[in-house]
Amino acid sequence: MEIDQVTTNSYSVTGLTASTQYEFYVTALGEGGTESDPSNTVQATTTA
C-alpha cells in the first residue's frame, strides 16, 4: 500500500496503535515509473 511520496531520507508514521508490532519497507520509483525491489523489512513495536 502506498502511504506517501517523500523526497527526504526520513519519514514519521503517526496514528499507530500502542503495543503493536509493525513492519516497514520502502521502494523507489524511477523516472519511467519502474518500481524498485523492496528494501529489507524493518520491524518496530510501538510503546504502551
C-alpha positions as protocol buffer text, in pm:
chain_id: "A"
residue {
  index: 1
  type: MET
  ca { x: 0 y: 0 z: 0 }
}
residue {
  index: 2
  type: GLU
  ca { x: 143 y: 339 z: -92 }
}
residue {
  index: 3
  type: ILE
  ca { x: 126 y: 572 z: 204 }
}
residue {
  index: 4
  type: ASP
  ca { x: 313 y: 874 z: 77 }
}
residue {
  index: 5
  type: GLN
  ca { x: 569 y: 1013 z: -161 }
}
residue {
  index: 6
  type: VAL
  ca { x: 875 y: 1157 z: 10 }
}
residue {
  index: 7
  type: THR
  ca { x: 1183 y: 1342 z: -107 }
}
residue {
  index: 8
  type: THR
  ca { x: 1390 y: 1300 z: 211 }
}
residue {
  index: 9
  type: ASN
  ca { x: 1554 y: 1004 z: 380 }
}
residue {
  index: 10
  type: SER
  ca { x: 1329 y: 1005 z: 687 }
}
residue {
  index: 11
  type: TYR
  ca { x: 959 y: 963 z: 749 }
}
residue {
  index: 12
  type: SER
  ca { x: 736 y: 973 z: 1058 }
}
residue {
  index: 13
  type: VAL
  ca { x: 434 y: 748 z: 1088 }
}
residue {
  index: 14
  type: THR
  ca { x: 153 y: 871 z: 1311 }
}
residue {
  index: 15
  type: GLY
  ca { x: -171 y: 723 z: 1438 }
}
residue {
  index: 16
  type: LEU
  ca { x: -30 y: 379 z: 1521 }
}
residue {
  index: 17
  type: THR
  ca { x: -182 y: 158 z: 1790 }
}
residue {
  index: 18
  type: ALA
  ca { x: 12 y: 126 z: 2118 }
}
residue {
  index: 19
  type: SER
  ca { x: 194 y: -201 z: 2196 }
}
residue {
  index: 20
  type: THR
  ca { x: 161 y: -320 z: 1836 }
}
residue {
  index: 21
  type: GLN
  ca { x: 429 y: -458 z: 1606 }
}
residue {
  index: 22
  type: TYR
  ca { x: 456 y: -309 z: 1257 }
}
residue {
  index: 23
  type: GLU
  ca { x: 670 y: -395 z: 955 }
}
residue {
  index: 24
  type: PHE
  ca { x: 800 y: -136 z: 711 }
}
residue {
  index: 25
  type: TYR
  ca { x: 983 y: -142 z: 380 }
}
residue {
  index: 26
  type: VAL
  ca { x: 1041 y: 108 z: 104 }
}
residue {
  index: 27
  type: THR
  ca { x: 1053 y: 104 z: -273 }
}
residue {
  index: 28
  type: ALA
  ca { x: 1163 y: 368 z: -519 }
}
residue {
  index: 29
  type: LEU
  ca { x: 1006 y: 479 z: -845 }
}
residue {
  index: 30
  type: GLY
  ca { x: 1232 y: 560 z: -1136 }
}
residue {
  index: 31
  type: GLU
  ca { x: 1166 y: 842 z: -1380 }
}
residue {
  index: 32
  type: GLY
  ca { x: 998 y: 599 z: -1617 }
}
residue {
  index: 33
  type: GLY
  ca { x: 766 y: 473 z: -1344 }
}
residue {
  index: 34
  type: THR
  ca { x: 954 y: 148 z: -1284 }
}
residue {
  index: 35
  type: GLU
  ca { x: 937 y: 39 z: -920 }
}
residue {
  index: 36
  type: SER
  ca { x: 1246 y: -99 z: -747 }
}
residue {
  index: 37
  type: ASP
  ca { x: 1257 y: -417 z: -546 }
}
residue {
  index: 38
  type: PRO
  ca { x: 1156 y: -358 z: -184 }
}
residue {
  index: 39
  type: SER
  ca { x: 1420 y: -282 z: 77 }
}
residue {
  index: 40
  type: ASN
  ca { x: 1481 y: -515 z: 367 }
}
residue {
  index: 41
  type: THR
  ca { x: 1185 y: -518 z: 604 }
}
residue {
  index: 42
  type: VAL
  ca { x: 1225 y: -346 z: 941 }
}
residue {
  index: 43
  type: GLN
  ca { x: 1011 y: -441 z: 1240 }
}
residue {
  index: 44
  type: ALA
  ca { x: 919 y: -192 z: 1511 }
}
residue {
  index: 45
  type: THR
  ca { x: 691 y: -216 z: 1812 }
}
residue {
  index: 46
  type: THR
  ca { x: 513 y: 89 z: 1949 }
}
residue {
  index: 47
  type: THR
  ca { x: 528 y: 163 z: 2320 }
}
residue {
  index: 48
  type: ALA
  ca { x: 234 y: 138 z: 2556 }
}
